[in-house]
Amino acid sequence: MLSRKYRYLIALAHERHFGRAAAACHVSPSTLSAAIRDLEQELGVAIVERGQSFSGLTVEGTAVLDYARRMAAVEADFRLHLGKMTGGLDGRLRLGVIPTALSVVTALSAELHRRNQTLTLEILSMTTDAIVRGVQAFELDGGIIYTESSKIEGMDYLPIWHERHVLIAGSRTPAARHETLSWTEAGQQPLCLLTPDMQNRKTINRVFDDLGLCPQPSLETNSIVSLLSHVSSGAWCSILPLSVLDVVGIPHGVKVVRLIEPEVAWETGLITLARNPQPVGVDLLRNAACDVLRAEREAGSSASDVTARRAPIGLAAQRVPA
């Protein structure tokens, strides 16, 4: 099994602070520091940049960290494999999810729980870049991202959900008087959108760019809850996947407006490291995702209805005929 010294190093790289890393490992800072020094002596290389506080890893330390993360992932998979052999599958899977997909991912987590009730699934709300880094660093078993962000060497991708975006309008905005609006008209509303670093915002901006538009939101936030709260105040509009409203419901006083000209849908799915054979945990995730995809296809949808749950599976950011 992986030495505790390597586990301390993984924690230090994650927390970037000796005290916090020690707390995460339930040891004292002096114990953690001594273990890192012992590891440096055993390997004959400097692992941590020396200074008054943690300032990063050396080049050699980064290589040791990569090895430690790989070995920790192998050990976790080995335990899952043994559990699968003995019928007592037990362990933890970590899944990073973009904020706008946190509502639809419940279908995946429910299917995974149905199949493996002793397994723990940890779901983390993260940006696309953080998800990709986490998967590559063996810190995540998989992630839910947009298809357009999935073209990454060394990664496997399984598309699952294909959904439309709608405009949600506060009661005092002009959009609240309409059933449908074009994207051009939507860009003229008082907008509250996710921050520019969020992939959902990037895809929305891309639609506006294609139309030669550059709307300036008067409020930006990286929180879906904050966004919904501001729209509920009546003063703002926003653009979100319809699936978000499936779970939280339509806030009081908020009007859901169908976006047309063009009608656009985005695809999200599961990204994992490309490995052969696949680790047990990744295999469990992908099998559950395939079942969710099959159920989505069988359920179908009435894509032209703004109250429909989701559009059928298709291409990312695809223009949908009216």
Secondary structure, 3 states (H helix, E strand, C coil): CCCHHHHHHHHHHHHCCHHHHHHHHCCCHHHHHHHHHHHHHHHCCCCECCCCCCCCECHHHHHHHHHHHHHHHHHHHHHHHHHHHHCCCCEEEEEEECHHHCCCHHHHHHHHHHHCCCEEEEEEECCHHHHHHHHHCCCCCEEEEEHHHCCCCCEEEEEEEEEEEEEEECCCCHHHHCCEEEHHHHCCCCEEEECCCCHHHHHHHHHHHHCCCCCCCCEEECCHHHHHHHHHCCCCEEEEEHHHHHHHCCCCCCEEEEEECCEEEEEEEEEEECCCCCCHHHHHHHHHHHHHHHHHHHHCCCCCCCCCCCECCCCCCEEECC
